[in-house]
């Protein structure tokens, strides 16, 4: 399996410590950054990881930041990405089996490397269910994504809240 891997500065040390896990699992991976504990903006790394997954070059992505939350928020802004924050084994497999998650986000400030290793193994070996109700729900997620994209394209006014919030 080909994995797109990324972290921000808060997740850098954990990501580095986990690289042997990917090798042990027989995964091919590319590290899309960051390359040190110097502060970076997680949305930039999430974009690289998610674009690699979205374009089909990589089967799944794993992002590591402080809590996993910021990385998941950024990842879920990218069409075709279904990212989940996972800090327990149940969420790691169920996010794939029920929701067809293709990116897992974990928090280096929340869990230790030993649990992260279990989550990675679980996430990467999980398979999306063939049961119709799970397939239907993922189709509905895709429909929500398309509807939101249409709304944004139909009205540039929908982006004014961003300008107001940050001005």
Secondary structure, 3 states (H helix, E strand, C coil): CEEEEEECCCCHHHHHHHHHHHHHCCCEEEECCCCCCCCCCHHHHHHHHHHHHHCCCCCEEEEEECCCHHHHHHHCCCCCCCEEECCCHHHHHHHHHCCCCCEEEEECCCCCHHHHHHHHHHHHHCCCCCCHHHHHHHHHHHHHHHHHHHHHHHCHHHHHHHHHHCC
